[in-house]
Amino acid sequence: MNKKLRWIFIGMVCVLSFALIFSSPVFADEVTIVGEIIEGYQIVAEDSTVYDVGDTDMGDDLMNQVDVGKKVKIKGTVKEEDGQKVIDVTSYEIIEAN
């Protein structure tokens, strides 16, 4: 019986670990950042944080339609990839024409 309980415990730990590892993108909150478009598919927020723009339709639209140097307000979800913050844009608004 002791062996059986140990395997059940190990199984539960594995399931919980898996759930914790993969749940953060599912529960990611939408954020709003204000910043300036820069070269390299990036945005510098007012707090000097640099975000890569995620490879999404709305992100592509933002980077292709808005010129470098323009100030924008962006809504989206932020994740981290290879130590760099990436925002998956859900909407944007140009707030300064420069």
N, C-alpha and C positions, 0 to 999 in steps of 0.2 A: 504493500500500500504506500509506503514511503517513496518508492521510486515513481509511482504513478503521480503522486502529488508534486514531486519535483518537476516532472515533465509538464504538468499542467501549469505550474508556476513559470517555467521557462517559456512556454508557449504564450502565456499572458504578457510577459515582459516583452517578447518579440512583437506581438501585436500592438502593444502600447507604444513601443519605440517607433515602429513603422508609422503609426497614426500621428505621432508628434513630428516626425521628420517631414511628412508630406502634407500636413494640415495647414501650415503657415500660408502658402499661396492661396489656398481655398478661402481663408478667412481674412485676406489682405483688405485693409480699409482703403477707400479712395481718399487721396490727399489732393490738396491744391497748392501749387507752387507758383511763384511769380519770379521770372528771371529773364535772362537775355540769351537769345540764340547765338551760339558760337559755332565755329568750324568743327567738323568731325562728328556730326550728328549728336551734338551735345547742347546742354542748357546749363548756364550758371545761375543758380538761385540767388535771391537777395542776401541769403546768409553765407554766400560763397561756396555752397555745396555744388559740385558738378554732377550732373545726371546725364547718362547716355539715354538717348531716346530709343525705346524698344521698337523692334521690327514688327509694327502693326500697321494696318491701313491708315488709322488716324495719325500715328506717328510719322509715317511716310508723307501724308498730306501736309502736316505741319512743316516738316523740314523742306519740302518741295515748294510750298506756297509762301512761306514767310522768310524774308531775307535775314542774313546774318546781321546781328546788331540790334534787331528789333526786340522790344520787351513784350513778353507774353504772359498770360495767366493760363496755366495748364492744370487740368484735372486728370488723375489717373492713379494707377496702383504702382507702388515702388517695390522692387525686389533687389536683391544683391547678387551679382554674378562676378566671380573672380575678383572680389574686393571692390567692385565699382557699383554704384547705385544706378539702377535702370528704371526709368518710368515708362510704363505702358499707357500711352495717352488715350483718354476716352473723350476728351473735348479740350478745345483751346480757344483763346480769345486774344487778339492783338490789342495791347493797351497803350502802345506808344509807337508812333510811326518812324521816329529817328530820321 
